[in-house]
Amino acid sequence: MGQSLGLAETGDLASGRMPAVRHARNRRAAESPDSDLDFAYAYRANLLLIGTEAAVTKLVCSLWATFDEPLMIRRSGDLLRLPPSSEPVGTMIIHGLETLTDYEQRALKDWLVVRDGRTRVISTASTSLLPMVEAGVFNDSLYYRLNVVCIDLNTPR
């Protein structure tokens, strides 16, 4: 499960000044001070942004300069159209992750497996997806693939 950073902990995203971020998939290593990763790594990882559309849009715009080209964007409510896995995609932005159908979730997971880390995914959701995963409504392996670093903008300051 990804590490959740509260807004108060996020630092200045536009300038790249960030607190150390631990890779949350390795809980044992996360407890060691040597496992801290700098933000240069964290912003290269898949990000899950949770919050209102205005808040996550502002954060995505502040990260815009770090995106690899070419870029692919899926807006909330749009059908998910994935390019052939051989086509270069540096960064994919998926708004409204919770609105993906079961078919779109499976297709995205399969596409990302074939891509094998060659595409960074920045996804947004209005609420935590964990209850959807626990209820079996959201694909758990896709969730864990996308939730490497989680920035929860709904966390009180």
Backbone torsions as a table, in degrees:
resi	resn	phi	psi	omega
1	MET	NA	142.8	-177.1
2	GLY	-72.3	157.7	178.0
3	GLN	-80.3	137.3	-179.8
4	SER	-101.9	124.9	177.6
5	LEU	-106.4	127.8	175.4
6	GLY	-74.1	159.1	-178.7
7	LEU	-58.7	-36.3	-179.6
8	ALA	-64.3	-22.6	-177.6
9	GLU	-94.3	-3.7	-169.9
10	THR	-77.8	-17.4	178.5
11	GLY	69.9	-153.6	-178.2
12	ASP	-104.0	97.1	-175.3
13	LEU	-66.6	-36.5	-176.6
14	ALA	-63.5	-37.3	-178.2
15	SER	-89.5	-10.7	-179.3
16	GLY	86.3	0.7	177.1
17	ARG	-80.0	111.2	-175.4
18	MET	-136.3	154.3	171.4
19	PRO	-68.9	161.7	177.4
20	ALA	-61.9	141.4	-179.4
21	VAL	-117.7	133.5	178.5
22	ARG	-96.3	142.7	176.2
23	HIS	-73.9	116.7	-168.5
24	ALA	-79.9	-12.5	-179.6
25	ARG	-74.4	-15.7	179.8
26	ASN	-116.0	84.7	-174.5
27	ARG	-61.0	-38.9	-179.6
28	ARG	-62.6	-45.4	179.9
29	ALA	-68.4	-29.4	-177.9
30	ALA	-66.6	-20.9	179.8
31	GLU	-83.9	-12.7	179.7
32	SER	-89.8	134.9	179.7
33	PRO	-64.2	-21.9	180.0
34	ASP	-74.7	-11.2	-175.9
35	SER	-88.9	-1.7	179.0
36	ASP	-60.8	135.8	178.1
37	LEU	-109.4	144.5	176.8
38	ASP	-79.8	165.1	-175.8
39	PHE	-64.6	-22.4	177.3
40	ALA	-58.6	-37.1	176.3
41	TYR	-76.7	-42.8	-174.7
42	ALA	-60.9	-38.0	-178.0
43	TYR	-80.4	-4.5	172.1
44	ARG	-90.7	-16.0	-178.7
45	ALA	-82.3	166.9	173.8
46	ASN	-66.7	133.6	-179.0
47	LEU	-114.7	139.5	170.5
48	LEU	-116.2	116.2	-179.2
49	LEU	-104.0	125.8	-178.9
50	ILE	-116.6	126.0	178.3
51	GLY	162.7	-171.9	179.1
52	THR	-67.7	159.0	-179.2
53	GLU	-58.7	-40.4	-179.9
54	ALA	-64.6	-43.0	-177.8
55	ALA	-67.4	-44.9	-178.5
56	VAL	-71.6	-32.3	176.7
57	THR	-64.3	-41.8	178.3
58	LYS	-61.8	-42.1	179.9
59	LEU	-68.2	-42.2	177.6
60	VAL	-60.8	-42.1	178.9
61	CYS	-63.8	-35.7	179.4
62	SER	-70.2	-24.0	178.8
63	LEU	-91.4	-4.7	-171.5
64	TRP	-49.9	-40.2	-176.6
65	ALA	-66.6	-17.4	-178.1
66	THR	-91.2	-5.1	-175.1
67	PHE	-74.5	138.6	175.3
68	ASP	-81.0	144.8	174.3
69	GLU	-95.0	152.6	-8.1
70	PRO	-73.7	162.7	-173.1
71	LEU	-116.8	142.1	176.2
72	MET	-127.1	133.6	-178.1
73	ILE	-125.4	131.4	172.9
74	ARG	-116.5	116.8	-179.4
75	ARG	-84.6	154.5	-179.2
76	SER	-56.8	129.9	179.3
77	GLY	92.0	-19.9	177.3
78	ASP	-73.7	153.8	171.3
79	LEU	-68.7	145.1	178.0
80	LEU	-84.9	113.8	178.3
81	ARG	-112.7	112.6	-177.5
82	LEU	-97.2	135.0	176.2
83	PRO	-72.6	166.0	174.5
84	PRO	-55.1	146.1	-175.3
85	SER	-63.6	-18.1	178.6
86	SER	-82.6	-16.1	-178.8
87	GLU	-75.9	135.1	-177.8
88	PRO	-70.8	130.1	173.1
89	VAL	-138.0	114.0	-178.2
90	GLY	-79.5	-46.7	-179.0
91	THR	-136.1	134.6	175.7
92	MET	-117.0	129.6	177.2
93	ILE	-111.2	123.7	-179.7
94	ILE	-120.8	108.9	176.5
95	HIS	-86.7	144.6	176.4
96	GLY	66.9	51.0	-177.8
97	LEU	-55.4	-33.2	-178.1
98	GLU	-69.0	-12.6	-179.0
99	THR	-92.3	-1.8	178.7
100	LEU	-67.1	136.4	176.0
101	THR	-73.5	168.2	177.1
102	ASP	-58.0	-43.5	-179.9
103	TYR	-61.6	-44.9	179.6
104	GLU	-64.6	-38.2	177.9
105	GLN	-61.9	-47.4	179.3
106	ARG	-63.8	-42.9	-179.5
107	ALA	-63.0	-43.2	179.3
108	LEU	-64.6	-44.3	178.9
109	LYS	-60.5	-47.0	179.5
110	ASP	-62.5	-40.5	179.9
111	TRP	-64.0	-42.4	-179.9
112	LEU	-68.2	-34.5	177.2
113	VAL	-63.7	-43.4	178.8
114	VAL	-66.6	-36.7	179.9
115	ARG	-67.1	-26.6	174.8
116	ASP	47.9	55.5	174.3
117	GLY	81.6	4.5	-179.4
118	ARG	-83.8	-4.2	177.7
119	THR	-129.6	128.3	174.0
120	ARG	-89.3	136.3	-178.9
121	VAL	-113.9	126.6	171.9
122	ILE	-111.9	113.2	-177.2
123	SER	-118.1	151.6	-179.6
124	THR	-125.2	150.3	176.2
125	ALA	-146.8	151.9	-179.0
126	SER	-81.6	-24.7	178.3
127	THR	-140.6	170.1	178.2
128	SER	-60.6	138.5	179.8
129	LEU	-89.3	-10.8	-176.7
130	LEU	-56.8	-43.3	176.3
131	PRO	-61.3	-33.4	177.7
132	MET	-68.9	-37.7	177.8
133	VAL	-65.2	-46.4	-179.1
134	GLU	-63.6	-31.4	178.5
135	ALA	-82.9	-6.2	179.8
136	GLY	81.3	12.7	-179.3
137	VAL	-87.0	-26.9	-179.9
138	PHE	-118.7	136.5	-176.9
139	ASN	-61.6	119.5	-174.9
140	ASP	-67.3	-38.0	-179.2
141	SER	-70.1	-32.4	174.4
142	LEU	-67.9	-42.2	179.0
143	TYR	-57.6	-48.1	-177.8
144	TYR	-70.8	-26.8	176.2
145	ARG	-71.6	-37.9	-177.3
146	LEU	-85.7	-24.9	-173.9
147	ASN	-96.1	57.1	177.6
148	VAL	-78.6	-50.7	173.2
149	VAL	-125.5	124.2	-178.2
150	CYS	-111.7	128.2	175.2
151	ILE	-114.5	110.6	-177.7
152	ASP	-96.4	108.3	-178.8
153	LEU	-82.6	-5.7	178.5
154	ASN	-87.3	-8.5	-178.1
155	THR	-67.3	128.8	178.7
156	PRO	-62.3	145.5	-180.0
157	ARG	-80.5	NA	NA
